[in-house]
Amino acid sequence: VESRDALYLRTRFENMISDLQRDEEQFQNLPEPVKVLLVDTELAKIYSQSRKGEADFRDYPVKLRQAVSQGRRLQDPLLEFSQLFNYDKEILLIKYHPLQDAIDREQLIPILEQCFISRTNEVGVDLNRCISYAHTSSVLQFVCGLGPRKATHLVKYFKQNNLQLENRTFLVVTYNMGKCVFSNSAGFIKINTDAMKQSDSYIEILDSTRIHPEAYDWARKMAVDALDIEESSEMEPSAALEQIFQNSERLKDLDLDAFAVELKNTMYGDQSITLYDIRAELTHRYKDVRIRYEPPTPEDLFHFITKETPATFHLGKLIQCQVFDFARKLP
C-alpha cells in the first residue's frame, strides 16, 4: 500500500497485536513487543518483478513476493540488495540519487560492486547458511577472491555432495581451493562453530572469527598469555580461547606493542595493526559494525507515501490540489 491507507493499516495492525497480547496467553510473554513498520517499497517492487523473484516464488502473486522481500530487507538489507546484483544488473534500477541517470551505467557498476565488496567483507559470510538458504547465497560473490563464478561453483559443490563447511581447512584439503583464492577469502568465510559441536571432524574455534588462518598461532598465544598460563601447563590453546571468549576482559592487560616488536625481530614485519585487530576480534567475534536500523522519521514516511522529495516539494513550490470540503466556524 503506497498511500495514506498505509497509516490506517498500520494502526489497525497495532490494535490487533495489542488485543492479542491482552487476550491470548501465548502472546503475553514475548521477549520484545511486536512492531509494525512502514518501509520503502522500491527494492521489493524490483525484486518481485525480477527474474530471480519469479524463479524463487513462481506460485506467488507479485504482492506476496513484495511482502517477502520487505521482510528480508528488514532482517538483513545486504542480503536482499545483493540479489539484484546479477547478470541483468537489476541493481541499477534502484534510484540512489536524482542525477543518477547522468552517470554512465558502465561507470556506476564498478563503484556499486566495490561498495558491496567492502560491506560484505566487513560483515562476513556464513557459507553453511548460503547452502541452506538460497536467497542468502548472492552475497558470497562479493567475498574477496571469489566473484560470481567461483561463488556459484562453491555453493553448488556443497549442495551436490550434501556437505557442510565444518572448518576452513576443508576448503583446501577437500574442495581443492587454490592457495591464492584461499588466502584472500578465508578470513571472510565464517563458520558457526557452536552449531558444529556434535560433529566428528576437528572444529577450530577461530574459524568463527575474522582472524585469518595465517594468524591463528598469534591469537592462541594471546589467549594463553592473557590467562597467564605457564608453559608447563597441560591446557590446550583451544581451551584457553574458550575461556577468553567468555572473559575477554583479560585481553586488555596484554602488551601488544611488545608482541609486535617480537614478531618484527623474527622477520614477520610490522604486525601491530593485525595484533590489535585480533584482540578486537577475540573480544567480540564478527561484531556487526553496520549502523543499527532506525524506524523511519515523519519525513521518511511522507516520502514513502507521497513519493515527494525535497526537490519536488518545498516552500514556494506551486502545487495542484483538490478541495473536498470546508470547515466553517460560527461567529
C-alpha positions as YAML, in Angstrom:
chain: A
units: angstrom
residues:
- id: 1
  name: VAL
  ca: [0.00, 0.00, 0.00]
- id: 2
  name: GLU
  ca: [1.54, 3.30, -1.09]
- id: 3
  name: SER
  ca: [-0.97, 5.86, 0.09]
- id: 4
  name: ARG
  ca: [-2.36, 7.27, 3.31]
- id: 5
  name: ASP
  ca: [-4.16, 3.96, 3.68]
- id: 6
  name: ALA
  ca: [-0.81, 2.56, 4.84]
- id: 7
  name: LEU
  ca: [-1.06, 4.66, 8.01]
- id: 8
  name: TYR
  ca: [-4.57, 3.38, 8.60]
- id: 9
  name: LEU
  ca: [-3.47, -0.24, 8.11]
- id: 10
  name: ARG
  ca: [-0.56, 0.23, 10.49]
- id: 11
  name: THR
  ca: [-2.92, 1.47, 13.19]
- id: 12
  name: ARG
  ca: [-5.25, -1.48, 12.56]
- id: 13
  name: PHE
  ca: [-2.39, -3.98, 12.89]
- id: 14
  name: GLU
  ca: [-1.09, -2.32, 16.05]
- id: 15
  name: ASN
  ca: [-4.56, -2.55, 17.60]
- id: 16
  name: MET
  ca: [-4.85, -6.21, 16.60]
- id: 17
  name: ILE
  ca: [-1.48, -7.00, 18.18]
- id: 18
  name: SER
  ca: [-2.47, -5.19, 21.37]
- id: 19
  name: ASP
  ca: [-5.67, -7.23, 21.55]
- id: 20
  name: LEU
  ca: [-3.76, -10.48, 21.05]
- id: 21
  name: GLN
  ca: [-1.22, -9.61, 23.74]
- id: 22
  name: ARG
  ca: [-4.04, -8.77, 26.12]
- id: 23
  name: ASP
  ca: [-6.30, -11.75, 25.43]
- id: 24
  name: GLU
  ca: [-4.00, -14.57, 24.28]
- id: 25
  name: GLU
  ca: [-1.58, -16.09, 26.77]
- id: 26
  name: GLN
  ca: [0.93, -17.19, 24.13]
- id: 27
  name: PHE
  ca: [1.47, -13.55, 23.11]
- id: 28
  name: GLN
  ca: [1.93, -12.20, 26.63]
- id: 29
  name: ASN
  ca: [5.47, -13.46, 27.27]
- id: 30
  name: LEU
  ca: [7.18, -12.35, 24.09]
- id: 31
  name: PRO
  ca: [10.84, -11.26, 24.57]
- id: 32
  name: GLU
  ca: [10.07, -7.90, 22.95]
- id: 33
  name: PRO
  ca: [6.95, -6.19, 21.62]
- id: 34
  name: VAL
  ca: [5.86, -6.85, 18.04]
- id: 35
  name: LYS
  ca: [6.41, -3.76, 15.91]
- id: 36
  name: VAL
  ca: [4.59, -2.66, 12.77]
- id: 37
  name: LEU
  ca: [6.91, -0.70, 10.48]
- id: 38
  name: LEU
  ca: [6.43, 1.18, 7.24]
- id: 39
  name: VAL
  ca: [9.38, 0.88, 4.86]
- id: 40
  name: ASP
  ca: [10.29, 1.97, 1.36]
- id: 41
  name: THR
  ca: [8.92, -0.42, -1.27]
- id: 42
  name: GLU
  ca: [11.34, 0.35, -4.11]
- id: 43
  name: LEU
  ca: [13.60, -2.68, -3.58]
- id: 44
  name: ALA
  ca: [10.66, -5.03, -3.00]
- id: 45
  name: LYS
  ca: [8.95, -3.90, -6.22]
- id: 46
  name: ILE
  ca: [12.05, -4.52, -8.30]
- id: 47
  name: TYR
  ca: [12.67, -7.94, -6.75]
- id: 48
  name: SER
  ca: [9.05, -9.05, -7.12]
- id: 49
  name: GLN
  ca: [9.17, -8.42, -10.88]
- id: 50
  name: SER
  ca: [12.73, -9.63, -11.44]
- id: 51
  name: ARG
  ca: [13.66, -12.97, -12.98]
- id: 52
  name: LYS
  ca: [15.08, -14.14, -9.67]
- id: 53
  name: GLY
  ca: [11.94, -13.17, -7.78]
- id: 54
  name: GLU
  ca: [9.77, -15.05, -10.26]
- id: 55
  name: ALA
  ca: [12.09, -18.08, -10.15]
- id: 56
  name: ASP
  ca: [12.15, -18.14, -6.34]
- id: 57
  name: PHE
  ca: [8.38, -17.83, -5.92]
- id: 58
  name: ARG
  ca: [6.70, -18.98, -9.12]
- id: 59
  name: ASP
  ca: [3.34, -19.60, -7.45]
- id: 60
  name: TYR
  ca: [3.30, -16.33, -5.51]
- id: 61
  name: PRO
  ca: [1.47, -13.24, -6.75]
- id: 62
  name: VAL
  ca: [3.51, -10.06, -7.14]
- id: 63
  name: LYS
  ca: [2.22, -8.50, -3.90]
- id: 64
  name: LEU
  ca: [3.20, -11.55, -1.88]
- id: 65
  name: ARG
  ca: [6.69, -11.55, -3.40]
- id: 66
  name: GLN
  ca: [6.95, -7.90, -2.39]
- id: 67
  name: ALA
  ca: [5.98, -8.78, 1.17]
- id: 68
  name: VAL
  ca: [8.67, -11.48, 1.35]
- id: 69
  name: SER
  ca: [11.29, -9.06, 0.06]
- id: 70
  name: GLN
  ca: [10.22, -6.40, 2.56]
- id: 71
  name: GLY
  ca: [10.62, -8.80, 5.47]
- id: 72
  name: ARG
  ca: [14.02, -9.99, 4.27]
- id: 73
  name: ARG
  ca: [15.22, -6.44, 3.84]
- id: 74
  name: LEU
  ca: [14.41, -5.63, 7.45]
- id: 75
  name: GLN
  ca: [16.24, -8.77, 8.60]
- id: 76
  name: ASP
  ca: [19.39, -8.11, 6.57]
- id: 77
  name: PRO
  ca: [19.40, -5.45, 3.82]
- id: 78
  name: LEU
  ca: [22.81, -6.54, 2.48]
- id: 79
  name: LEU
  ca: [21.47, -9.99, 1.58]
- id: 80
  name: GLU
  ca: [18.37, -8.63, -0.10]
- id: 81
  name: PHE
  ca: [20.09, -5.91, -2.12]
- id: 82
  name: SER
  ca: [22.80, -8.34, -3.28]
- id: 83
  name: GLN
  ca: [20.17, -10.45, -5.06]
- id: 84
  name: LEU
  ca: [19.75, -7.66, -7.60]
- id: 85
  name: PHE
  ca: [23.47, -7.70, -8.41]
- id: 86
  name: ASN
  ca: [23.03, -10.28, -11.16]
- id: 87
  name: TYR
  ca: [23.55, -10.80, -14.89]
- id: 88
  name: ASP
  ca: [20.70, -8.40, -15.69]
- id: 89
  name: LYS
  ca: [22.28, -5.72, -13.44]
- id: 90
  name: GLU
  ca: [18.93, -5.02, -11.81]
- id: 91
  name: ILE
  ca: [20.77, -3.22, -9.02]
- id: 92
  name: LEU
  ca: [20.83, -0.21, -11.37]
- id: 93
  name: LEU
  ca: [17.03, 0.01, -11.26]
- id: 94
  name: ILE
  ca: [17.24, 1.38, -7.72]
- id: 95
  name: LYS
  ca: [17.39, 5.17, -7.50]
- id: 96
  name: TYR
  ca: [20.27, 6.30, -5.32]
- id: 97
  name: HIS
  ca: [20.32, 9.94, -6.45]
- id: 98
  name: PRO
  ca: [18.16, 12.22, -8.63]
- id: 99
  name: LEU
  ca: [21.09, 12.72, -11.05]
- id: 100
  name: GLN
  ca: [21.96, 9.03, -11.23]
- id: 101
  name: ASP
  ca: [20.91, 8.75, -14.88]
- id: 102
  name: ALA
  ca: [23.60, 11.28, -15.82]
- id: 103
  name: ILE
  ca: [26.29, 8.71, -14.95]
- id: 104
  name: ASP
  ca: [27.18, 6.03, -17.46]
- id: 105
  name: ARG
  ca: [25.95, 2.60, -16.33]
- id: 106
  name: GLU
  ca: [29.32, 1.00, -17.02]
- id: 107
  name: GLN
  ca: [30.96, 3.51, -14.68]
- id: 108
  name: LEU
  ca: [28.39, 3.07, -11.93]
- id: 109
  name: ILE
  ca: [28.53, -0.74, -11.76]
- id: 110
  name: PRO
  ca: [32.19, -0.98, -10.57]
- id: 111
  name: ILE
  ca: [31.53, 1.64, -7.87]
- id: 112
  name: LEU
  ca: [28.49, -0.24, -6.59]
- id: 113
  name: GLU
  ca: [30.42, -3.50, -6.73]
- id: 114
  name: GLN
  ca: [33.21, -2.00, -4.63]
- id: 115
  name: CYS
  ca: [30.66, -0.86, -2.03]
- id: 116
  name: PHE
  ca: [29.18, -4.36, -1.84]
- id: 117
  name: ILE
  ca: [32.64, -5.94, -1.55]
- id: 118
  name: SER
  ca: [33.67, -3.61, 1.28]
- id: 119
  name: ARG
  ca: [30.48, -4.09, 3.25]
- id: 120
  name: THR
  ca: [30.30, -7.86, 2.70]
- id: 121
  name: ASN
  ca: [33.83, -8.43, 3.93]
- id: 122
  name: GLU
  ca: [33.18, -6.25, 6.97]
- id: 123
  name: VAL
  ca: [30.20, -8.42, 7.88]
- id: 124
  name: GLY
  ca: [31.48, -11.82, 6.72]
- id: 125
  name: VAL
  ca: [29.54, -14.62, 5.03]
- id: 126
  name: ASP
  ca: [28.30, -17.83, 6.63]
- id: 127
  name: LEU
  ca: [28.76, -20.39, 3.84]
- id: 128
  name: ASN
  ca: [26.60, -23.01, 5.55]
- id: 129
  name: ARG
  ca: [23.75, -20.52, 5.69]
- id: 130
  name: CYS
  ca: [24.20, -19.84, 1.97]
- id: 131
  name: ILE
  ca: [23.89, -23.57, 1.35]
- id: 132
  name: SER
  ca: [20.73, -23.90, 3.46]
- id: 133
  name: TYR
  ca: [19.00, -20.69, 2.33]
- id: 134
  name: ALA
  ca: [19.39, -19.93, -1.36]
- id: 135
  name: HIS
  ca: [18.38, -16.28, -1.06]
- id: 136
  name: THR
  ca: [21.47, -15.57, 1.07]
- id: 137
  name: SER
  ca: [23.98, -17.01, -1.41]
- id: 138
  name: SER
  ca: [24.09, -13.95, -3.70]
- id: 139
  name: VAL
  ca: [26.28, -12.13, -1.20]
- id: 140
  name: LEU
  ca: [29.00, -14.80, -1.48]
- id: 141
  name: GLN
  ca: [30.15, -13.37, -4.82]
- id: 142
  name: PHE
  ca: [31.48, -10.29, -3.01]
- id: 143
  name: VAL
  ca: [33.87, -12.22, -0.75]
- id: 144
  name: CYS
  ca: [37.45, -11.30, -1.63]
- id: 145
  name: GLY
  ca: [38.98, -13.79, -4.03]
- id: 146
  name: LEU
  ca: [35.72, -15.35, -5.22]
- id: 147
  name: GLY
  ca: [33.44, -13.49, -7.61]
- id: 148
  name: PRO
  ca: [30.18, -14.74, -9.21]
- id: 149
  name: ARG
  ca: [31.58, -17.83, -10.95]
- id: 150
  name: LYS
  ca: [33.64, -19.21, -8.04]
- id: 151
  name: ALA
  ca: [30.87, -18.42, -5.53]
- id: 152
  name: THR
  ca: [28.27, -20.27, -7.60]
- id: 153
  name: HIS
  ca: [30.55, -23.29, -8.01]
- id: 154
  name: LEU
  ca: [31.36, -23.34, -4.28]
- id: 155
  name: VAL
  ca: [27.70, -23.46, -3.23]
- id: 156
  name: LYS
  ca: [26.88, -25.99, -5.96]
- id: 157
  name: TYR
  ca: [29.69, -28.32, -4.80]
- id: 158
  name: PHE
  ca: [28.50, -28.40, -1.20]
- id: 159
  name: LYS
  ca: [24.86, -28.89, -2.20]
- id: 160
  name: GLN
  ca: [25.55, -31.69, -4.67]
- id: 161
  name: ASN
  ca: [27.69, -33.56, -2.15]
- id: 162
  name: ASN
  ca: [25.34, -32.83, 0.76]
- id: 163
  name: LEU
  ca: [28.19, -31.32, 2.78]
- id: 164
  name: GLN
  ca: [28.65, -28.63, 5.38]
- id: 165
  name: LEU
  ca: [31.72, -26.50, 5.90]
- id: 166
  name: GLU
  ca: [32.98, -27.61, 9.32]
- id: 167
  name: ASN
  ca: [36.37, -25.89, 9.19]
- id: 168
  name: ARG
  ca: [38.22, -23.58, 6.84]
- id: 169
  name: THR
  ca: [40.91, -26.19, 6.15]
- id: 170
  name: PHE
  ca: [38.23, -28.22, 4.36]
- id: 171
  name: LEU
  ca: [38.25, -25.63, 1.56]
- id: 172
  name: VAL
  ca: [41.85, -26.53, 0.71]
- id: 173
  name: VAL
  ca: [42.03, -30.22, 1.59]
- id: 174
  name: THR
  ca: [38.71, -31.44, 0.15]
- id: 175
  name: TYR
  ca: [37.37, -28.68, -2.09]
- id: 176
  name: ASN
  ca: [40.87, -28.05, -3.50]
- id: 177
  name: MET
  ca: [40.58, -24.29, -3.37]
- id: 178
  name: GLY
  ca: [43.67, -22.58, -4.77]
- id: 179
  name: LYS
  ca: [46.22, -21.14, -2.36]
- id: 180
  name: CYS
  ca: [45.77, -17.58, -3.59]
- id: 181
  name: VAL
  ca: [41.97, -17.74, -3.50]
- id: 182
  name: PHE
  ca: [42.02, -19.27, -0.02]
- id: 183
  name: SER
  ca: [44.46, -16.65, 1.24]
- id: 184
  name: ASN
  ca: [42.17, -13.87, 0.02]
- id: 185
  name: SER
  ca: [38.84, -15.32, 1.14]
- id: 186
  name: ALA
  ca: [39.48, -17.41, 4.27]
- id: 187
  name: GLY
  ca: [39.12, -14.61, 6.82]
- id: 188
  name: PHE
  ca: [35.74, -13.56, 5.45]
- id: 189
  name: ILE
  ca: [34.09, -17.00, 5.34]
- id: 190
  name: LYS
  ca: [32.76, -17.56, 8.84]
- id: 191
  name: ILE
  ca: [31.57, -20.77, 10.46]
- id: 192
  name: ASN
  ca: [29.15, -21.10, 13.34]
- id: 193
  name: THR
  ca: [31.34, -23.41, 15.42]
- id: 194
  name: ASP
  ca: [28.73, -23.63, 18.19]
- id: 195
  name: ALA
  ca: [26.45, -25.48, 15.75]
- id: 196
  name: MET
  ca: [29.26, -27.93, 14.90]
- id: 197
  name: LYS
  ca: [29.91, -29.30, 18.39]
- id: 198
  name: GLN
  ca: [28.27, -32.64, 17.55]
- id: 199
  name: SER
  ca: [30.49, -33.13, 14.50]
- id: 200
  name: ASP
  ca: [33.16, -35.84, 14.42]
- id: 201
  name: SER
  ca: [35.51, -33.55, 12.47]
- id: 202
  name: TYR
  ca: [38.05, -31.23, 14.05]
- id: 203
  name: ILE
  ca: [36.42, -27.91, 14.88]
- id: 204
  name: GLU
  ca: [38.69, -24.87, 15.01]
- id: 205
  name: ILE
  ca: [37.04, -22.27, 17.21]
- id: 206
  name: LEU
  ca: [38.96, -19.47, 15.47]
- id: 207
  name: ASP
  ca: [37.05, -20.29, 12.27]
- id: 208
  name: SER
  ca: [34.17, -18.36, 13.84]
- id: 209
  name: THR
  ca: [36.20, -15.14, 13.76]
- id: 210
  name: ARG
  ca: [37.60, -12.71, 11.20]
- id: 211
  name: ILE
  ca: [41.11, -13.83, 12.13]
- id: 212
  name: HIS
  ca: [42.98, -15.23, 9.14]
- id: 213
  name: PRO
  ca: [44.32, -18.80, 9.47]
- id: 214
  name: GLU
  ca: [47.84, -17.43, 8.98]
- id: 215
  name: ALA
  ca: [47.43, -15.55, 12.29]
- id: 216
  name: TYR
  ca: [45.85, -18.36, 14.33]
- id: 217
  name: ASP
  ca: [49.08, -19.04, 16.23]
- id: 218
  name: TRP
  ca: [49.28, -15.40, 17.30]
- id: 219
  name: ALA
  ca: [45.68, -15.49, 18.52]
- id: 220
  name: ARG
  ca: [46.36, -18.66, 20.52]
- id: 221
  name: LYS
  ca: [49.46, -17.12, 22.08]
- id: 222
  name: MET
  ca: [47.49, -14.01, 23.04]
- id: 223
  name: ALA
  ca: [44.85, -16.17, 24.72]
- id: 224
  name: VAL
  ca: [47.45, -18.17, 26.65]
- id: 225
  name: ASP
  ca: [49.34, -15.03, 27.71]
- id: 226
  name: ALA
  ca: [46.14, -13.28, 28.78]
- id: 227
  name: LEU
  ca: [45.31, -16.18, 31.11]
- id: 228
  name: ASP
  ca: [48.89, -16.28, 32.49]
- id: 229
  name: ILE
  ca: [49.16, -19.97, 31.69]
- id: 230
  name: GLU
  ca: [52.60, -21.42, 32.33]
- id: 231
  name: GLU
  ca: [54.40, -23.26, 29.55]
- id: 232
  name: SER
  ca: [54.35, -26.43, 31.64]
- id: 233
  name: SER
  ca: [50.56, -26.33, 31.85]
- id: 234
  name: GLU
  ca: [48.63, -29.04, 30.03]
- id: 235
  name: MET
  ca: [45.83, -26.69, 29.00]
- id: 236
  name: GLU
  ca: [45.22, -26.76, 25.27]
- id: 237
  name: PRO
  ca: [45.25, -23.41, 23.40]
- id: 238
  name: SER
  ca: [41.70, -24.14, 22.22]
- id: 239
  name: ALA
  ca: [40.58, -24.36, 25.85]
- id: 240
  name: ALA
  ca: [42.33, -21.06, 26.55]
- id: 241
  name: LEU
  ca: [40.46, -19.49, 23.64]
- id: 242
  name: GLU
  ca: [37.16, -20.80, 25.02]
- id: 243
  name: GLN
  ca: [37.89, -19.08, 28.32]
- id: 244
  name: ILE
  ca: [38.91, -15.85, 26.59]
- id: 245
  name: PHE
  ca: [35.65, -15.76, 24.62]
- id: 246
  name: GLN
  ca: [33.80, -15.97, 27.93]
- id: 247
  name: ASN
  ca: [36.04, -13.48, 29.73]
- id: 248
  name: SER
  ca: [37.56, -11.16, 27.14]
- id: 249
  name: GLU
  ca: [38.43, -8.53, 29.76]
- id: 250
  name: ARG
  ca: [41.69, -10.42, 30.35]
- id: 251
  name: LEU
  ca: [42.92, -9.32, 26.91]
- id: 252
  name: LYS
  ca: [43.14, -5.67, 27.98]
- id: 253
  name: ASP
  ca: [46.27, -6.36, 30.03]
- id: 254
  name: LEU
  ca: [48.27, -7.66, 27.06]
- id: 255
  name: ASP
  ca: [51.25, -5.61, 25.87]
- id: 256
  name: LEU
  ca: [50.61, -5.89, 22.14]
- id: 257
  name: ASP
  ca: [53.32, -3.38, 21.26]
- id: 258
  name: ALA
  ca: [55.95, -5.64, 22.83]
- id: 259
  name: PHE
  ca: [54.46, -8.62, 20.99]
- id: 260
  name: ALA
  ca: [54.66, -6.65, 17.72]
- id: 261
  name: VAL
  ca: [58.33, -5.88, 18.34]
- id: 262
  name: GLU
  ca: [58.97, -9.57, 19.00]
- id: 263
  name: LEU
  ca: [57.32, -10.52, 15.70]
- id: 264
  name: LYS
  ca: [59.23, -7.83, 13.83]
- id: 265
  name: ASN
  ca: [62.50, -9.17, 15.18]
- id: 266
  name: THR
  ca: [61.59, -12.64, 13.89]
- id: 267
  name: MET
  ca: [61.16, -11.38, 10.31]
- id: 268
  name: TYR
  ca: [57.34, -11.10, 10.34]
- id: 269
  name: GLY
  ca: [57.40, -7.38, 9.69]
- id: 270
  name: ASP
  ca: [55.27, -4.78, 11.45]
- id: 271
  name: GLN
  ca: [52.15, -6.64, 12.65]
- id: 272
  name: SER
  ca: [50.96, -4.17, 15.28]
- id: 273
  name: ILE
  ca: [47.71, -3.33, 13.45]
- id: 274
  name: THR
  ca: [47.00, -7.03, 12.93]
- id: 275
  name: LEU
  ca: [47.52, -7.78, 16.63]
- id: 276
  name: TYR
  ca: [45.11, -5.06, 17.71]
- id: 277
  name: ASP
  ca: [42.57, -6.37, 15.20]
- id: 278
  name: ILE
  ca: [42.99, -9.88, 16.62]
- id: 279
  name: ARG
  ca: [42.35, -8.62, 20.14]
- id: 280
  name: ALA
  ca: [39.23, -6.79, 18.98]
- id: 281
  name: GLU
  ca: [38.00, -9.95, 17.26]
- id: 282
  name: LEU
  ca: [38.67, -12.15, 20.28]
- id: 283
  name: THR
  ca: [36.72, -9.63, 22.35]
- id: 284
  name: HIS
  ca: [33.69, -9.75, 20.06]
- id: 285
  name: ARG
  ca: [33.58, -12.35, 17.30]
- id: 286
  name: TYR
  ca: [32.32, -10.99, 13.99]
- id: 287
  name: LYS
  ca: [30.84, -7.89, 15.57]
- id: 288
  name: ASP
  ca: [28.42, -6.30, 13.13]
- id: 289
  name: VAL
  ca: [29.76, -2.78, 12.58]
- id: 290
  name: ARG
  ca: [26.85, -1.66, 10.45]
- id: 291
  name: ILE
  ca: [24.63, 1.20, 11.61]
- id: 292
  name: ARG
  ca: [21.66, -0.17, 13.51]
- id: 293
  name: TYR
  ca: [18.25, 0.10, 11.92]
- id: 294
  name: GLU
  ca: [16.24, 3.14, 12.89]
- id: 295
  name: PRO
  ca: [12.48, 3.44, 12.28]
- id: 296
  name: PRO
  ca: [11.58, 5.95, 9.56]
- id: 297
  name: THR
  ca: [11.17, 9.57, 10.57]
- id: 298
  name: PRO
  ca: [7.97, 11.51, 9.76]
- id: 299
  name: GLU
  ca: [9.83, 12.98, 6.76]
- id: 300
  name: ASP
  ca: [10.71, 9.46, 5.57]
- id: 301
  name: LEU
  ca: [7.09, 8.36, 5.92]
- id: 302
  name: PHE
  ca: [5.96, 11.37, 3.91]
- id: 303
  name: HIS
  ca: [8.35, 10.36, 1.13]
- id: 304
  name: PHE
  ca: [7.30, 6.69, 1.24]
- id: 305
  name: ILE
  ca: [3.62, 7.54, 0.97]
- id: 306
  name: THR
  ca: [3.63, 10.52, -1.41]
- id: 307
  name: LYS
  ca: [6.86, 9.83, -3.34]
- id: 308
  name: GLU
  ca: [7.64, 13.52, -2.98]
- id: 309
  name: THR
  ca: [11.18, 14.67, -2.22]
- id: 310
  name: PRO
  ca: [12.68, 17.99, -1.06]
- id: 311
  name: ALA
  ca: [13.42, 18.68, -4.73]
- id: 312
  name: THR
  ca: [9.79, 18.23, -5.79]
- id: 313
  name: PHE
  ca: [8.00, 19.55, -2.71]
- id: 314
  name: HIS
  ca: [9.35, 22.61, -0.91]
- id: 315
  name: LEU
  ca: [8.46, 26.11, 0.24]
- id: 316
  name: GLY
  ca: [7.47, 28.26, -2.73]
- id: 317
  name: LYS
  ca: [6.59, 25.28, -4.91]
- id: 318
  name: LEU
  ca: [3.37, 25.69, -6.90]
- id: 319
  name: ILE
  ca: [1.18, 22.64, -6.50]
- id: 320
  name: GLN
  ca: [-2.22, 21.45, -7.65]
- id: 321
  name: CYS
  ca: [-4.72, 20.32, -5.06]
- id: 322
  name: GLN
  ca: [-8.32, 19.26, -4.79]
- id: 323
  name: VAL
  ca: [-10.65, 20.76, -2.18]
- id: 324
  name: PHE
  ca: [-13.08, 18.25, -0.70]
- id: 325
  name: ASP
  ca: [-14.83, 20.31, 1.97]
- id: 326
  name: PHE
  ca: [-14.80, 23.49, 4.03]
- id: 327
  name: ALA
  ca: [-14.82, 23.71, 7.81]
- id: 328
  name: ARG
  ca: [-16.81, 26.71, 8.95]
- id: 329
  name: LYS
  ca: [-16.83, 28.28, 12.39]
- id: 330
  name: LEU
  ca: [-19.79, 30.10, 13.80]
- id: 331
  name: PRO
  ca: [-19.02, 33.75, 14.60]
...
